[in-house]
Amino acid sequence: MDVVLKACERCINISNPNIGYVDRILRSWHEKGIKKSEDIALLDKKPVPYKKTKFHNFKQQSDELTEEELEELAREKREALFKKLGD
């Protein structure tokens, strides 16, 4: 019963709560072997594995710059934008 109540609590955060959503939550938990409310807390704490994509293969320009150099670059870009807006 506690697991069902926890599933209902999850519906509070959605705009259109319905029994189908609660059912999908309960099915998902059942497939994952969740039987007690304590298991839900453990599942929520479990970190999501980080998956690298092709996007992460690019070397960032900022990797080689110091904090001061990054601040200077940001200031220059900000000033250039203000100058462009002022023209």
TAUR-V84471 format. One record per residue. N is the residue number from 1. RES is the residue in three letters. SS is DSSP state (alpha for helix, beta for strand, coil for the rest). PHI is phi as a letter, one per 40 degrees, with the letter a starting at -180 (NA if undefined). PSI is psi in whole degrees, -180 to 180 (none if undefined). Layout:
BEGIN
N,RES,SS,PHI,PSI  N,RES,SS,PHI,PSI
END
This chain:
BEGIN
1,MET,coil,NA,-36  2,ASP,alpha,c,-37  3,VAL,alpha,c,-40  4,VAL,alpha,c,-41  5,LEU,alpha,c,-39  6,LYS,alpha,c,-39  7,ALA,alpha,c,-40  8,CYS,alpha,c,-37  9,GLU,alpha,c,-33  10,ARG,alpha,c,-25  11,CYS,alpha,c,-15  12,ILE,alpha,c,-32  13,ASN,alpha,c,-4  14,ILE,coil,b,158  15,SER,coil,c,-30  16,ASN,coil,b,76  17,PRO,coil,c,140  18,ASN,coil,a,168  19,ILE,alpha,c,-29  20,GLY,alpha,c,-39  21,TYR,alpha,c,-43  22,VAL,alpha,c,-42  23,ASP,alpha,c,-43  24,ARG,alpha,c,-39  25,ILE,alpha,c,-47  26,LEU,alpha,c,-39  27,ARG,alpha,c,-43  28,SER,alpha,c,-45  29,TRP,alpha,c,-40  30,HIS,alpha,c,-43  31,GLU,alpha,c,-31  32,LYS,coil,c,0  33,GLY,coil,g,18  34,ILE,coil,c,123  35,LYS,coil,b,-19  36,LYS,coil,b,159  37,SER,alpha,c,-26  38,GLU,alpha,c,-33  39,ASP,alpha,c,-33  40,ILE,alpha,c,-43  41,ALA,alpha,c,-40  42,LEU,alpha,c,-39  43,LEU,alpha,c,-40  44,ASP,alpha,c,-32  45,LYS,alpha,c,-18  46,LYS,coil,c,123  47,PRO,coil,c,144  48,VAL,coil,c,130  49,PRO,coil,c,139  50,TYR,coil,c,121  51,LYS,coil,b,121  52,LYS,coil,c,142  53,THR,coil,b,180  54,LYS,alpha,c,-29  55,PHE,alpha,d,-34  56,HIS,alpha,c,-7  57,ASN,alpha,c,-13  58,PHE,coil,c,137  59,LYS,coil,c,128  60,GLN,coil,c,139  61,GLN,alpha,c,-36  62,SER,alpha,c,-12  63,ASP,alpha,c,-30  64,GLU,alpha,c,-4  65,LEU,coil,c,148  66,THR,coil,c,170  67,GLU,alpha,c,-40  68,GLU,alpha,c,-41  69,GLU,alpha,c,-38  70,LEU,alpha,c,-42  71,GLU,alpha,c,-43  72,GLU,alpha,c,-43  73,LEU,alpha,c,-44  74,ALA,alpha,c,-41  75,ARG,alpha,c,-45  76,GLU,alpha,c,-43  77,LYS,alpha,c,-39  78,ARG,alpha,c,-44  79,GLU,alpha,c,-40  80,ALA,alpha,c,-40  81,LEU,alpha,c,-45  82,PHE,alpha,c,-38  83,LYS,alpha,c,-42  84,LYS,alpha,c,-41  85,LEU,alpha,c,-30  86,GLY,alpha,c,-23  87,ASP,coil,c,none
END
